Amino acid sequence: MKIVGAVQRGTPTSRAFRTLSVAAVAAVVVGMPVLAGCGSISRDDPPCLPPEFSASPANARIGDRVTVAADDSECNPRYGQDASIKITVTDSAGKQVIDTTAPMNDAGGFTYTFNVPANTAPGTGSIAAYPDGIDWRDDTGRNNRAQAGPHNFTLVSCVMPQESITIFP
């Protein structure tokens, strides 16, 4: 008897097929609890990235006041009540002339004002602002703030949110 598209019962092939089938089902059942604990992006939980910020004015002289600000995010990033924003200002020579944190609200909104330092090299520099102490791998909108305590984080994003600023002497 010739069987096409099926496995004949009682043959070594049918036993191997059943063993593989049981192993596959077991892997799915055992793996389910692990998958259930993982975050996932769904229609109800879209990605929630930090809001875009602005720097004003875009052209300043040494000693001038510059304001860096962002409105609240349109989604709910849930940064927490003690959230902060990391702000760095790099001059045209590549030297960081400001490296600080400032308060940020739960929705990502903030305002930070500084005076352009006297040691800033004239030319086009940059201002970077991003949430401080955040696990950047999670963009699902879930609360991913690091627990309190000392940390040694390294920012690994290849796209740094930044604005240009031109400094005149």
C-alpha positions, 0 to 999 in steps of 0.5 A: 500500500502506498501512502502519499502525504501522510505517515503510516502508523507503526513505522519509525517515521511515524514515531519520530513525527509524534516525538517531534510533535510532542516536543514542539507542543511542550516547547510552546506550553513551557515557553508561554509563561516566559513570553507572558512576562515580556512586554510587547507592542500592541494596538493599545500600547503604542511606542511612546518616545520622549517629546521633541525639544527646542532651543531658543535662540538658535544664535547667541553670544557668550553670556546670552540666555538660552532656553531648552524646552519640551512640551508634554508628550502626546502619549504617556511615557510615565517617567515618574514624579522624580524624572530628570532630563540630561542636558549637554551643550557641546561647542564648535571645538567639541568640548562639553561646556554644560553637562547637567540634569534638570527636572522633567515632569512625568509626561516628559515636559521640561524647561531649562535656561542657561547662560552661554559660558565664557569658555564656549568656542564660537561657531556651531555647536549642539545641545542634546537633551534626553531623559536621564536614567531611562532604559532606552531599549524599552519604547513601549510606553511602560514605566521603564525608569531605573530603580533608585540607587547608583547606576553606571549607564551607557547611552547606546542610541545611535541617534542623539536628539539634539539641536544646533546652536551658533555661538558668536564672540 
